[in-house]
Amino acid sequence: MSEEHDPTICPHCGQKMSRWESPAVESWGSEYQYICFNDECGYYVRGWDHTFRTIGIRASYRHRYDPNTGQTGPFPVKSEEDGKDGIVPE
Ligand SMILES: [Zn+2]
């Protein structure tokens, strides 16, 4: 256990998350977020099925980390491309 916990690594798939800038800043509050845009991520893959079974719509969510508040949560998406236009290089 010598590895330090890096909050920008997705805990669901172990991939580095992408820095993401919201086109509608007010809805997230922070200037930017970290979002896991790995299409193989289990959290995102399971989300399609879970959302459809629980609320009957075709949507999913990606793992999101807010570096300003330190909080994590779901980032809702309706397609594989949703949100990808907001990815910004570190
Ligand atoms: Zn992930």
PDB file of the backbone (N, CA, C, O) and the ligand in Angstrom, with CONECT records:
HET     ZN  A 101       1
ATOM      1  N   MET A   1       0.838  -1.203   0.000  1.00  0.00           N
ATOM      2  CA  MET A   1       0.000   0.000   0.000  1.00  0.00           C
ATOM      3  C   MET A   1       0.874   1.254   0.000  1.00  0.00           C
ATOM      4  O   MET A   1       0.789   2.059   0.928  1.00  0.00           O
ATOM      5  N   SER A   2       1.701   1.432  -1.012  1.00  0.00           N
ATOM      6  CA  SER A   2       2.530   2.630  -1.052  1.00  0.00           C
ATOM      7  C   SER A   2       1.967   3.666  -2.022  1.00  0.00           C
ATOM      8  O   SER A   2       2.414   4.813  -2.039  1.00  0.00           O
ATOM      9  N   GLU A   3       0.991   3.265  -2.824  1.00  0.00           N
ATOM     10  CA  GLU A   3       0.432   4.199  -3.796  1.00  0.00           C
ATOM     11  C   GLU A   3      -0.444   5.241  -3.114  1.00  0.00           C
ATOM     12  O   GLU A   3      -1.260   4.932  -2.247  1.00  0.00           O
ATOM     13  N   GLU A   4      -0.250   6.455  -3.526  1.00  0.00           N
ATOM     14  CA  GLU A   4      -1.095   7.510  -3.008  1.00  0.00           C
ATOM     15  C   GLU A   4      -2.394   7.539  -3.788  1.00  0.00           C
ATOM     16  O   GLU A   4      -2.430   7.266  -4.988  1.00  0.00           O
ATOM     17  N   HIS A   5      -3.448   7.872  -3.085  1.00  0.00           N
ATOM     18  CA  HIS A   5      -4.732   7.948  -3.765  1.00  0.00           C
ATOM     19  C   HIS A   5      -4.796   9.182  -4.660  1.00  0.00           C
ATOM     20  O   HIS A   5      -4.672  10.314  -4.191  1.00  0.00           O
ATOM     21  N   ASP A   6      -4.988   8.946  -5.945  1.00  0.00           N
ATOM     22  CA  ASP A   6      -5.134  10.045  -6.891  1.00  0.00           C
ATOM     23  C   ASP A   6      -6.612  10.162  -7.276  1.00  0.00           C
ATOM     24  O   ASP A   6      -7.154   9.279  -7.941  1.00  0.00           O
ATOM     25  N   PRO A   7      -7.258  11.251  -6.859  1.00  0.00           N
ATOM     26  CA  PRO A   7      -8.698  11.367  -7.127  1.00  0.00           C
ATOM     27  C   PRO A   7      -9.039  11.569  -8.593  1.00  0.00           C
ATOM     28  O   PRO A   7     -10.208  11.484  -8.968  1.00  0.00           O
ATOM     29  N   THR A   8      -8.030  11.838  -9.439  1.00  0.00           N
ATOM     30  CA  THR A   8      -8.333  11.994 -10.863  1.00  0.00           C
ATOM     31  C   THR A   8      -8.215  10.659 -11.607  1.00  0.00           C
ATOM     32  O   THR A   8      -8.329  10.608 -12.832  1.00  0.00           O
ATOM     33  N   ILE A   9      -7.987   9.582 -10.849  1.00  0.00           N
ATOM     34  CA  ILE A   9      -8.027   8.233 -11.415  1.00  0.00           C
ATOM     35  C   ILE A   9      -9.410   7.665 -11.106  1.00  0.00           C
ATOM     36  O   ILE A   9      -9.843   7.667  -9.953  1.00  0.00           O
ATOM     37  N   CYS A  10     -10.092   7.188 -12.122  1.00  0.00           N
ATOM     38  CA  CYS A  10     -11.437   6.651 -11.913  1.00  0.00           C
ATOM     39  C   CYS A  10     -11.369   5.400 -11.031  1.00  0.00           C
ATOM     40  O   CYS A  10     -10.651   4.455 -11.356  1.00  0.00           O
ATOM     41  N   PRO A  11     -12.118   5.389  -9.909  1.00  0.00           N
ATOM     42  CA  PRO A  11     -12.076   4.225  -9.019  1.00  0.00           C
ATOM     43  C   PRO A  11     -12.776   3.002  -9.607  1.00  0.00           C
ATOM     44  O   PRO A  11     -12.628   1.895  -9.091  1.00  0.00           O
ATOM     45  N   HIS A  12     -13.532   3.194 -10.674  1.00  0.00           N
ATOM     46  CA  HIS A  12     -14.291   2.089 -11.263  1.00  0.00           C
ATOM     47  C   HIS A  12     -13.498   1.341 -12.323  1.00  0.00           C
ATOM     48  O   HIS A  12     -13.695   0.141 -12.511  1.00  0.00           O
ATOM     49  N   CYS A  13     -12.600   2.036 -13.018  1.00  0.00           N
ATOM     50  CA  CYS A  13     -11.865   1.373 -14.100  1.00  0.00           C
ATOM     51  C   CYS A  13     -10.359   1.617 -14.022  1.00  0.00           C
ATOM     52  O   CYS A  13      -9.600   0.989 -14.761  1.00  0.00           O
ATOM     53  N   GLY A  14      -9.914   2.511 -13.146  1.00  0.00           N
ATOM     54  CA  GLY A  14      -8.482   2.734 -12.980  1.00  0.00           C
ATOM     55  C   GLY A  14      -7.848   3.623 -14.032  1.00  0.00           C
ATOM     56  O   GLY A  14      -6.627   3.784 -14.059  1.00  0.00           O
ATOM     57  N   GLN A  15      -8.667   4.203 -14.899  1.00  0.00           N
ATOM     58  CA  GLN A  15      -8.108   5.083 -15.920  1.00  0.00           C
ATOM     59  C   GLN A  15      -8.064   6.528 -15.459  1.00  0.00           C
ATOM     60  O   GLN A  15      -8.868   6.966 -14.636  1.00  0.00           O
ATOM     61  N   LYS A  16      -7.102   7.255 -16.012  1.00  0.00           N
ATOM     62  CA  LYS A  16      -7.005   8.686 -15.735  1.00  0.00           C
ATOM     63  C   LYS A  16      -8.244   9.375 -16.310  1.00  0.00           C
ATOM     64  O   LYS A  16      -8.614   9.154 -17.463  1.00  0.00           O
ATOM     65  N   MET A  17      -8.867  10.199 -15.498  1.00  0.00           N
ATOM     66  CA  MET A  17     -10.056  10.896 -15.956  1.00  0.00           C
ATOM     67  C   MET A  17      -9.670  12.136 -16.759  1.00  0.00           C
ATOM     68  O   MET A  17      -8.568  12.664 -16.613  1.00  0.00           O
ATOM     69  N   SER A  18     -10.596  12.597 -17.612  1.00  0.00           N
ATOM     70  CA  SER A  18     -10.330  13.760 -18.446  1.00  0.00           C
ATOM     71  C   SER A  18     -10.780  15.030 -17.754  1.00  0.00           C
ATOM     72  O   SER A  18     -11.806  15.062 -17.076  1.00  0.00           O
ATOM     73  N   ARG A  19      -9.994  16.070 -17.939  1.00  0.00           N
ATOM     74  CA  ARG A  19     -10.418  17.361 -17.440  1.00  0.00           C
ATOM     75  C   ARG A  19     -11.509  17.873 -18.374  1.00  0.00           C
ATOM     76  O   ARG A  19     -11.395  17.805 -19.598  1.00  0.00           O
ATOM     77  N   TRP A  20     -12.542  18.374 -17.773  1.00  0.00           N
ATOM     78  CA  TRP A  20     -13.729  18.722 -18.559  1.00  0.00           C
ATOM     79  C   TRP A  20     -14.267  20.074 -18.133  1.00  0.00           C
ATOM     80  O   TRP A  20     -14.425  20.357 -16.945  1.00  0.00           O
ATOM     81  N   GLU A  21     -14.545  20.903 -19.132  1.00  0.00           N
ATOM     82  CA  GLU A  21     -15.043  22.235 -18.853  1.00  0.00           C
ATOM     83  C   GLU A  21     -16.500  22.305 -19.265  1.00  0.00           C
ATOM     84  O   GLU A  21     -16.860  21.975 -20.396  1.00  0.00           O
ATOM     85  N   SER A  22     -17.316  22.732 -18.350  1.00  0.00           N
ATOM     86  CA  SER A  22     -18.745  22.788 -18.637  1.00  0.00           C
ATOM     87  C   SER A  22     -19.099  23.972 -19.518  1.00  0.00           C
ATOM     88  O   SER A  22     -18.647  25.091 -19.276  1.00  0.00           O
ATOM     89  N   PRO A  23     -19.916  23.722 -20.552  1.00  0.00           N
ATOM     90  CA  PRO A  23     -20.405  24.847 -21.355  1.00  0.00           C
ATOM     91  C   PRO A  23     -21.416  25.689 -20.562  1.00  0.00           C
ATOM     92  O   PRO A  23     -21.646  26.856 -20.878  1.00  0.00           O
ATOM     93  N   ALA A  24     -22.008  25.090 -19.544  1.00  0.00           N
ATOM     94  CA  ALA A  24     -22.963  25.797 -18.692  1.00  0.00           C
ATOM     95  C   ALA A  24     -22.442  25.745 -17.264  1.00  0.00           C
ATOM     96  O   ALA A  24     -22.887  24.941 -16.446  1.00  0.00           O
ATOM     97  N   VAL A  25     -21.488  26.624 -16.990  1.00  0.00           N
ATOM     98  CA  VAL A  25     -20.748  26.592 -15.731  1.00  0.00           C
ATOM     99  C   VAL A  25     -21.656  26.604 -14.498  1.00  0.00           C
ATOM    100  O   VAL A  25     -21.383  25.927 -13.507  1.00  0.00           O
ATOM    101  N   GLU A  26     -22.721  27.370 -14.574  1.00  0.00           N
ATOM    102  CA  GLU A  26     -23.556  27.533 -13.384  1.00  0.00           C
ATOM    103  C   GLU A  26     -24.195  26.236 -12.912  1.00  0.00           C
ATOM    104  O   GLU A  26     -24.519  26.098 -11.732  1.00  0.00           O
ATOM    105  N   SER A  27     -24.378  25.282 -13.823  1.00  0.00           N
ATOM    106  CA  SER A  27     -25.055  24.054 -13.421  1.00  0.00           C
ATOM    107  C   SER A  27     -24.152  23.156 -12.581  1.00  0.00           C
ATOM    108  O   SER A  27     -24.654  22.316 -11.834  1.00  0.00           O
ATOM    109  N   TRP A  28     -22.843  23.309 -12.685  1.00  0.00           N
ATOM    110  CA  TRP A  28     -21.947  22.471 -11.890  1.00  0.00           C
ATOM    111  C   TRP A  28     -21.221  23.271 -10.809  1.00  0.00           C
ATOM    112  O   TRP A  28     -20.681  22.700  -9.861  1.00  0.00           O
ATOM    113  N   GLY A  29     -21.213  24.586 -10.959  1.00  0.00           N
ATOM    114  CA  GLY A  29     -20.606  25.405  -9.931  1.00  0.00           C
ATOM    115  C   GLY A  29     -19.114  25.611 -10.083  1.00  0.00           C
ATOM    116  O   GLY A  29     -18.621  26.714  -9.849  1.00  0.00           O
ATOM    117  N   SER A  30     -18.388  24.584 -10.468  1.00  0.00           N
ATOM    118  CA  SER A  30     -16.941  24.706 -10.557  1.00  0.00           C
ATOM    119  C   SER A  30     -16.493  24.993 -11.977  1.00  0.00           C
ATOM    120  O   SER A  30     -17.213  24.741 -12.943  1.00  0.00           O
ATOM    121  N   GLU A  31     -15.309  25.517 -12.077  1.00  0.00           N
ATOM    122  CA  GLU A  31     -14.764  25.881 -13.373  1.00  0.00           C
ATOM    123  C   GLU A  31     -14.583  24.662 -14.266  1.00  0.00           C
ATOM    124  O   GLU A  31     -14.900  24.692 -15.455  1.00  0.00           O
ATOM    125  N   TYR A  32     -14.072  23.600 -13.678  1.00  0.00           N
ATOM    126  CA  TYR A  32     -13.945  22.364 -14.439  1.00  0.00           C
ATOM    127  C   TYR A  32     -14.087  21.149 -13.531  1.00  0.00           C
ATOM    128  O   TYR A  32     -13.981  21.241 -12.308  1.00  0.00           O
ATOM    129  N   GLN A  33     -14.324  20.039 -14.155  1.00  0.00           N
ATOM    130  CA  GLN A  33     -14.533  18.775 -13.461  1.00  0.00           C
ATOM    131  C   GLN A  33     -13.579  17.753 -14.059  1.00  0.00           C
ATOM    132  O   GLN A  33     -12.974  17.974 -15.108  1.00  0.00           O
ATOM    133  N   TYR A  34     -13.464  16.647 -13.373  1.00  0.00           N
ATOM    134  CA  TYR A  34     -12.795  15.504 -13.988  1.00  0.00           C
ATOM    135  C   TYR A  34     -13.858  14.449 -14.242  1.00  0.00           C
ATOM    136  O   TYR A  34     -14.636  14.106 -13.352  1.00  0.00           O
ATOM    137  N   ILE A  35     -13.882  13.939 -15.467  1.00  0.00           N
ATOM    138  CA  ILE A  35     -14.891  12.943 -15.820  1.00  0.00           C
ATOM    139  C   ILE A  35     -14.213  11.758 -16.497  1.00  0.00           C
ATOM    140  O   ILE A  35     -13.305  11.928 -17.311  1.00  0.00           O
ATOM    141  N   CYS A  36     -14.666  10.561 -16.152  1.00  0.00           N
ATOM    142  CA  CYS A  36     -14.134   9.346 -16.784  1.00  0.00           C
ATOM    143  C   CYS A  36     -14.849   9.141 -18.119  1.00  0.00           C
ATOM    144  O   CYS A  36     -16.034   8.809 -18.152  1.00  0.00           O
ATOM    145  N   PHE A  37     -14.123   9.342 -19.216  1.00  0.00           N
ATOM    146  CA  PHE A  37     -14.731   9.162 -20.537  1.00  0.00           C
ATOM    147  C   PHE A  37     -14.346   7.813 -21.157  1.00  0.00           C
ATOM    148  O   PHE A  37     -14.405   7.637 -22.374  1.00  0.00           O
ATOM    149  N   ASN A  38     -13.958   6.883 -20.314  1.00  0.00           N
ATOM    150  CA  ASN A  38     -13.660   5.542 -20.804  1.00  0.00           C
ATOM    151  C   ASN A  38     -14.969   4.809 -21.113  1.00  0.00           C
ATOM    152  O   ASN A  38     -15.776   4.564 -20.217  1.00  0.00           O
ATOM    153  N   ASP A  39     -15.171   4.460 -22.394  1.00  0.00           N
ATOM    154  CA  ASP A  39     -16.420   3.812 -22.794  1.00  0.00           C
ATOM    155  C   ASP A  39     -16.529   2.378 -22.285  1.00  0.00           C
ATOM    156  O   ASP A  39     -17.593   1.764 -22.371  1.00  0.00           O
ATOM    157  N   GLU A  40     -15.430   1.845 -21.755  1.00  0.00           N
ATOM    158  CA  GLU A  40     -15.436   0.485 -21.208  1.00  0.00           C
ATOM    159  C   GLU A  40     -15.623   0.492 -19.696  1.00  0.00           C
ATOM    160  O   GLU A  40     -15.736  -0.564 -19.075  1.00  0.00           O
ATOM    161  N   CYS A  41     -15.656   1.675 -19.109  1.00  0.00           N
ATOM    162  CA  CYS A  41     -15.750   1.783 -17.652  1.00  0.00           C
ATOM    163  C   CYS A  41     -17.008   1.078 -17.144  1.00  0.00           C
ATOM    164  O   CYS A  41     -18.107   1.320 -17.643  1.00  0.00           O
ATOM    165  N   GLY A  42     -16.840   0.215 -16.161  1.00  0.00           N
ATOM    166  CA  GLY A  42     -17.955  -0.571 -15.654  1.00  0.00           C
ATOM    167  C   GLY A  42     -19.092   0.271 -15.101  1.00  0.00           C
ATOM    168  O   GLY A  42     -20.265  -0.071 -15.253  1.00  0.00           O
ATOM    169  N   TYR A  43     -18.740   1.355 -14.470  1.00  0.00           N
ATOM    170  CA  TYR A  43     -19.747   2.255 -13.893  1.00  0.00           C
ATOM    171  C   TYR A  43     -20.664   2.794 -14.997  1.00  0.00           C
ATOM    172  O   TYR A  43     -21.887   2.823 -14.855  1.00  0.00           O
ATOM    173  N   TYR A  44     -20.043   3.214 -16.088  1.00  0.00           N
ATOM    174  CA  TYR A  44     -20.778   3.756 -17.228  1.00  0.00           C
ATOM    175  C   TYR A  44     -21.534   2.651 -17.982  1.00  0.00           C
ATOM    176  O   TYR A  44     -22.689   2.834 -18.367  1.00  0.00           O
ATOM    177  N   VAL A  45     -20.885   1.527 -18.183  1.00  0.00           N
ATOM    178  CA  VAL A  45     -21.512   0.407 -18.901  1.00  0.00           C
ATOM    179  C   VAL A  45     -22.744  -0.092 -18.143  1.00  0.00           C
ATOM    180  O   VAL A  45     -23.800  -0.304 -18.738  1.00  0.00           O
ATOM    181  N   ARG A  46     -22.604  -0.277 -16.828  1.00  0.00           N
ATOM    182  CA  ARG A  46     -23.739  -0.742 -16.019  1.00  0.00           C
ATOM    183  C   ARG A  46     -24.834   0.315 -15.945  1.00  0.00           C
ATOM    184  O   ARG A  46     -26.007  -0.019 -15.778  1.00  0.00           O
ATOM    185  N   GLY A  47     -24.463   1.591 -16.068  1.00  0.00           N
ATOM    186  CA  GLY A  47     -25.418   2.680 -15.945  1.00  0.00           C
ATOM    187  C   GLY A  47     -26.548   2.625 -16.959  1.00  0.00           C
ATOM    188  O   GLY A  47     -27.682   2.992 -16.650  1.00  0.00           O
ATOM    189  N   TRP A  48     -26.246   2.170 -18.164  1.00  0.00           N
ATOM    190  CA  TRP A  48     -27.295   2.090 -19.192  1.00  0.00           C
ATOM    191  C   TRP A  48     -28.416   1.167 -18.734  1.00  0.00           C
ATOM    192  O   TRP A  48     -29.596   1.513 -18.784  1.00  0.00           O
ATOM    193  N   ASP A  49     -28.018   0.008 -18.296  1.00  0.00           N
ATOM    194  CA  ASP A  49     -28.992  -0.990 -17.870  1.00  0.00           C
ATOM    195  C   ASP A  49     -29.741  -0.539 -16.625  1.00  0.00           C
ATOM    196  O   ASP A  49     -30.961  -0.668 -16.525  1.00  0.00           O
ATOM    197  N   HIS A  50     -28.979  -0.010 -15.685  1.00  0.00           N
ATOM    198  CA  HIS A  50     -29.571   0.419 -14.425  1.00  0.00           C
ATOM    199  C   HIS A  50     -30.597   1.535 -14.651  1.00  0.00           C
ATOM    200  O   HIS A  50     -31.696   1.488 -14.099  1.00  0.00           O
ATOM    201  N   THR A  51     -30.239   2.537 -15.460  1.00  0.00           N
ATOM    202  CA  THR A  51     -31.138   3.665 -15.702  1.00  0.00           C
ATOM    203  C   THR A  51     -32.396   3.205 -16.414  1.00  0.00           C
ATOM    204  O   THR A  51     -33.498   3.650 -16.092  1.00  0.00           O
ATOM    205  N   PHE A  52     -32.232   2.309 -17.388  1.00  0.00           N
ATOM    206  CA  PHE A  52     -33.390   1.841 -18.132  1.00  0.00           C
ATOM    207  C   PHE A  52     -34.320   1.039 -17.229  1.00  0.00           C
ATOM    208  O   PHE A  52     -35.540   1.169 -17.325  1.00  0.00           O
ATOM    209  N   ARG A  53     -33.761   0.224 -16.367  1.00  0.00           N
ATOM    210  CA  ARG A  53     -34.593  -0.602 -15.496  1.00  0.00           C
ATOM    211  C   ARG A  53     -35.268   0.230 -14.415  1.00  0.00           C
ATOM    212  O   ARG A  53     -36.397  -0.066 -14.023  1.00  0.00           O
ATOM    213  N   THR A  54     -34.588   1.274 -13.925  1.00  0.00           N
ATOM    214  CA  THR A  54     -35.166   2.027 -12.814  1.00  0.00           C
ATOM    215  C   THR A  54     -36.083   3.163 -13.269  1.00  0.00           C
ATOM    216  O   THR A  54     -37.136   3.377 -12.669  1.00  0.00           O
ATOM    217  N   ILE A  55     -35.701   3.891 -14.315  1.00  0.00           N
ATOM    218  CA  ILE A  55     -36.578   5.000 -14.718  1.00  0.00           C
ATOM    219  C   ILE A  55     -37.037   4.909 -16.166  1.00  0.00           C
ATOM    220  O   ILE A  55     -37.729   5.803 -16.653  1.00  0.00           O
ATOM    221  N   GLY A  56     -36.657   3.832 -16.862  1.00  0.00           N
ATOM    222  CA  GLY A  56     -37.215   3.580 -18.190  1.00  0.00           C
ATOM    223  C   GLY A  56     -36.732   4.475 -19.313  1.00  0.00           C
ATOM    224  O   GLY A  56     -37.391   4.587 -20.347  1.00  0.00           O
ATOM    225  N   ILE A  57     -35.577   5.119 -19.121  1.00  0.00           N
ATOM    226  CA  ILE A  57     -35.043   5.906 -20.231  1.00  0.00           C
ATOM    227  C   ILE A  57     -33.649   5.422 -20.583  1.00  0.00           C
ATOM    228  O   ILE A  57     -32.925   4.880 -19.748  1.00  0.00           O
ATOM    229  N   ARG A  58     -33.291   5.634 -21.852  1.00  0.00           N
ATOM    230  CA  ARG A  58     -31.975   5.209 -22.314  1.00  0.00           C
ATOM    231  C   ARG A  58     -30.960   6.309 -21.996  1.00  0.00           C
ATOM    232  O   ARG A  58     -30.810   7.277 -22.742  1.00  0.00           O
ATOM    233  N   ALA A  59     -30.291   6.136 -20.903  1.00  0.00           N
ATOM    234  CA  ALA A  59     -29.288   7.101 -20.473  1.00  0.00           C
ATOM    235  C   ALA A  59     -28.329   6.374 -19.534  1.00  0.00           C
ATOM    236  O   ALA A  59     -28.616   5.280 -19.049  1.00  0.00           O
ATOM    237  N   SER A  60     -27.205   7.000 -19.296  1.00  0.00           N
ATOM    238  CA  SER A  60     -26.251   6.441 -18.350  1.00  0.00           C
ATOM    239  C   SER A  60     -25.558   7.602 -17.646  1.00  0.00           C
ATOM    240  O   SER A  60     -26.014   8.744 -17.710  1.00  0.00           O
ATOM    241  N   TYR A  61     -24.470   7.300 -16.987  1.00  0.00           N
ATOM    242  CA  TYR A  61     -23.730   8.351 -16.307  1.00  0.00           C
ATOM    243  C   TYR A  61     -22.278   7.924 -16.237  1.00  0.00           C
ATOM    244  O   TYR A  61     -21.950   6.737 -16.269  1.00  0.00           O
ATOM    245  N   ARG A  62     -21.427   8.913 -16.140  1.00  0.00           N
ATOM    246  CA  ARG A  62     -19.995   8.665 -16.022  1.00  0.00           C
ATOM    247  C   ARG A  62     -19.532   9.149 -14.656  1.00  0.00           C
ATOM    248  O   ARG A  62     -20.171   9.998 -14.033  1.00  0.00           O
ATOM    249  N   HIS A  63     -18.420   8.600 -14.202  1.00  0.00           N
ATOM    250  CA  HIS A  63     -17.899   9.004 -12.909  1.00  0.00           C
ATOM    251  C   HIS A  63     -17.324  10.411 -13.014  1.00  0.00           C
ATOM    252  O   HIS A  63     -16.562  10.708 -13.934  1.00  0.00           O
ATOM    253  N   ARG A  64     -17.692  11.281 -12.068  1.00  0.00           N
ATOM    254  CA  ARG A  64     -17.285  12.678 -12.085  1.00  0.00           C
ATOM    255  C   ARG A  64     -16.631  13.031 -10.757  1.00  0.00           C
ATOM    256  O   ARG A  64     -17.073  12.598  -9.693  1.00  0.00           O
ATOM    257  N   TYR A  65     -15.577  13.819 -10.841  1.00  0.00           N
ATOM    258  CA  TYR A  65     -14.889  14.300  -9.651  1.00  0.00           C
ATOM    259  C   TYR A  65     -14.746  15.814  -9.743  1.00  0.00           C
ATOM    260  O   TYR A  65     -14.258  16.343 -10.741  1.00  0.00           O
ATOM    261  N   ASP A  66     -15.174  16.500  -8.697  1.00  0.00           N
ATOM    262  CA  ASP A  66     -15.072  17.947  -8.655  1.00  0.00           C
ATOM    263  C   ASP A  66     -13.858  18.321  -7.814  1.00  0.00           C
ATOM    264  O   ASP A  66     -13.879  18.145  -6.596  1.00  0.00           O
ATOM    265  N   PRO A  67     -12.795  18.837  -8.445  1.00  0.00           N
ATOM    266  CA  PRO A  67     -11.561  19.119  -7.700  1.00  0.00           C
ATOM    267  C   PRO A  67     -11.702  20.263  -6.704  1.00  0.00           C
ATOM    268  O   PRO A  67     -10.883  20.383  -5.792  1.00  0.00           O
ATOM    269  N   ASN A  68     -12.706  21.095  -6.855  1.00  0.00           N
ATOM    270  CA  ASN A  68     -12.878  22.218  -5.930  1.00  0.00           C
ATOM    271  C   ASN A  68     -13.544  21.808  -4.628  1.00  0.00           C
ATOM    272  O   ASN A  68     -13.203  22.318  -3.560  1.00  0.00           O
ATOM    273  N   THR A  69     -14.483  20.894  -4.717  1.00  0.00           N
ATOM    274  CA  THR A  69     -15.185  20.464  -3.513  1.00  0.00           C
ATOM    275  C   THR A  69     -14.693  19.114  -3.025  1.00  0.00           C
ATOM    276  O   THR A  69     -14.948  18.725  -1.885  1.00  0.00           O
ATOM    277  N   GLY A  70     -13.970  18.385  -3.913  1.00  0.00           N
ATOM    278  CA  GLY A  70     -13.508  17.053  -3.551  1.00  0.00           C
ATOM    279  C   GLY A  70     -14.595  16.005  -3.635  1.00  0.00           C
ATOM    280  O   GLY A  70     -14.387  14.854  -3.251  1.00  0.00           O
ATOM    281  N   GLN A  71     -15.755  16.398  -4.136  1.00  0.00           N
ATOM    282  CA  GLN A  71     -16.866  15.458  -4.195  1.00  0.00           C
ATOM    283  C   GLN A  71     -16.899  14.714  -5.524  1.00  0.00           C
ATOM    284  O   GLN A  71     -16.453  15.221  -6.554  1.00  0.00           O
ATOM    285  N   THR A  72     -17.434  13.510  -5.474  1.00  0.00           N
ATOM    286  CA  THR A  72     -17.626  12.730  -6.686  1.00  0.00           C
ATOM    287  C   THR A  72     -19.112  12.467  -6.876  1.00  0.00           C
ATOM    288  O   THR A  72     -19.893  12.534  -5.928  1.00  0.00           O
ATOM    289  N   GLY A  73     -19.488  12.170  -8.099  1.00  0.00           N
ATOM    290  CA  GLY A  73     -20.888  11.884  -8.362  1.00  0.00           C
ATOM    291  C   GLY A  73     -21.081  11.490  -9.803  1.00  0.00           C
ATOM    292  O   GLY A  73     -20.124  11.456 -10.576  1.00  0.00           O
ATOM    293  N   PRO A  74     -22.316  11.189 -10.174  1.00  0.00           N
ATOM    294  CA  PRO A  74     -22.579  10.798 -11.557  1.00  0.00           C
ATOM    295  C   PRO A  74     -22.693  11.989 -12.494  1.00  0.00           C
ATOM    296  O   PRO A  74     -23.237  13.033 -12.131  1.00  0.00           O
ATOM    297  N   PHE A  75     -22.178  11.822 -13.692  1.00  0.00           N
ATOM    298  CA  PHE A  75     -22.350  12.813 -14.751  1.00  0.00           C
ATOM    299  C   PHE A  75     -23.289  12.182 -15.775  1.00  0.00           C
ATOM    300  O   PHE A  75     -22.881  11.269 -16.493  1.00  0.00           O
ATOM    301  N   PRO A  76     -24.542  12.649 -15.859  1.00  0.00           N
ATOM    302  CA  PRO A  76     -25.508  11.993 -16.727  1.00  0.00           C
ATOM    303  C   PRO A  76     -25.236  12.198 -18.211  1.00  0.00           C
ATOM    304  O   PRO A  76     -24.909  13.305 -18.641  1.00  0.00           O
ATOM    305  N   VAL A  77     -25.371  11.145 -18.981  1.00  0.00           N
ATOM    306  CA  VAL A  77     -25.192  11.213 -20.435  1.00  0.00           C
ATOM    307  C   VAL A  77     -26.328  10.459 -21.122  1.00  0.00           C
ATOM    308  O   VAL A  77     -26.905   9.521 -20.572  1.00  0.00           O
ATOM    309  N   LYS A  78     -26.628  10.903 -22.343  1.00  0.00           N
ATOM    310  CA  LYS A  78     -27.673  10.225 -23.114  1.00  0.00           C
ATOM    311  C   LYS A  78     -27.105   9.494 -24.328  1.00  0.00           C
ATOM    312  O   LYS A  78     -27.806   8.733 -24.995  1.00  0.00           O
ATOM    313  N   SER A  79     -25.825   9.736 -24.601  1.00  0.00           N
ATOM    314  CA  SER A  79     -25.178   9.019 -25.696  1.00  0.00           C
ATOM    315  C   SER A  79     -23.698   8.884 -25.360  1.00  0.00           C
ATOM    316  O   SER A  79     -23.192   9.507 -24.427  1.00  0.00           O
ATOM    317  N   GLU A  80     -23.015   8.048 -26.155  1.00  0.00           N
ATOM    318  CA  GLU A  80     -21.591   7.823 -25.928  1.00  0.00           C
ATOM    319  C   GLU A  80     -20.787   9.107 -26.117  1.00  0.00           C
ATOM    320  O   GLU A  80     -19.736   9.285 -25.500  1.00  0.00           O
ATOM    321  N   GLU A  81     -21.283   9.994 -26.967  1.00  0.00           N
ATOM    322  CA  GLU A  81     -20.556  11.226 -27.275  1.00  0.00           C
ATOM    323  C   GLU A  81     -20.866  12.363 -26.306  1.00  0.00           C
ATOM    324  O   GLU A  81     -20.157  13.369 -26.275  1.00  0.00           O
ATOM    325  N   ASP A  82     -21.898  12.207 -25.538  1.00  0.00           N
ATOM    326  CA  ASP A  82     -22.329  13.283 -24.651  1.00  0.00           C
ATOM    327  C   ASP A  82     -21.200  13.788 -23.760  1.00  0.00           C
ATOM    328  O   ASP A  82     -20.566  13.012 -23.046  1.00  0.00           O
ATOM    329  N   GLY A  83     -20.957  15.086 -23.809  1.00  0.00           N
ATOM    330  CA  GLY A  83     -19.964  15.695 -22.933  1.00  0.00           C
ATOM    331  C   GLY A  83     -18.552  15.685 -23.482  1.00  0.00           C
ATOM    332  O   GLY A  83     -17.699  16.425 -22.992  1.00  0.00           O
ATOM    333  N   LYS A  84     -18.281  14.859 -24.495  1.00  0.00           N
ATOM    334  CA  LYS A  84     -16.904  14.724 -24.962  1.00  0.00           C
ATOM    335  C   LYS A  84     -16.362  15.994 -25.611  1.00  0.00           C
ATOM    336  O   LYS A  84     -15.148  16.184 -25.698  1.00  0.00           O
ATOM    337  N   ASP A  85     -17.268  16.863 -26.067  1.00  0.00           N
ATOM    338  CA  ASP A  85     -16.810  18.120 -26.655  1.00  0.00           C
ATOM    339  C   ASP A  85     -16.304  19.098 -25.604  1.00  0.00           C
ATOM    340  O   ASP A  85     -15.732  20.136 -25.939  1.00  0.00           O
ATOM    341  N   GLY A  86     -16.516  18.768 -24.329  1.00  0.00           N
ATOM    342  CA  GLY A  86     -16.058  19.652 -23.269  1.00  0.00           C
ATOM    343  C   GLY A  86     -14.698  19.263 -22.698  1.00  0.00           C
ATOM    344  O   GLY A  86     -14.200  19.920 -21.783  1.00  0.00           O
ATOM    345  N   ILE A  87     -14.088  18.192 -23.234  1.00  0.00           N
ATOM    346  CA  ILE A  87     -12.789  17.743 -22.725  1.00  0.00           C
ATOM    347  C   ILE A  87     -11.722  18.781 -23.043  1.00  0.00           C
ATOM    348  O   ILE A  87     -11.607  19.227 -24.185  1.00  0.00           O
ATOM    349  N   VAL A  88     -10.942  19.168 -22.037  1.00  0.00           N
ATOM    350  CA  VAL A  88      -9.851  20.122 -22.257  1.00  0.00           C
ATOM    351  C   VAL A  88      -8.534  19.497 -21.822  1.00  0.00           C
ATOM    352  O   VAL A  88      -8.495  18.763 -20.835  1.00  0.00           O
ATOM    353  N   PRO A  89      -7.450  19.781 -22.550  1.00  0.00           N
ATOM    354  CA  PRO A  89      -6.142  19.233 -22.156  1.00  0.00           C
ATOM    355  C   PRO A  89      -5.687  19.806 -20.820  1.00  0.00           C
ATOM    356  O   PRO A  89      -5.986  20.956 -20.498  1.00  0.00           O
ATOM    357  N   GLU A  90      -4.970  19.010 -20.050  1.00  0.00           N
ATOM    358  CA  GLU A  90      -4.477  19.458 -18.744  1.00  0.00           C
ATOM    359  C   GLU A  90      -3.448  20.570 -18.899  1.00  0.00           C
ATOM    360  O   GLU A  90      -2.925  21.070 -17.904  1.00  0.00           O
TER     361      GLU A  90
HETATM  362 ZN    ZN A 101     -14.021   4.808 -15.228  1.00  0.00          ZN2+
END
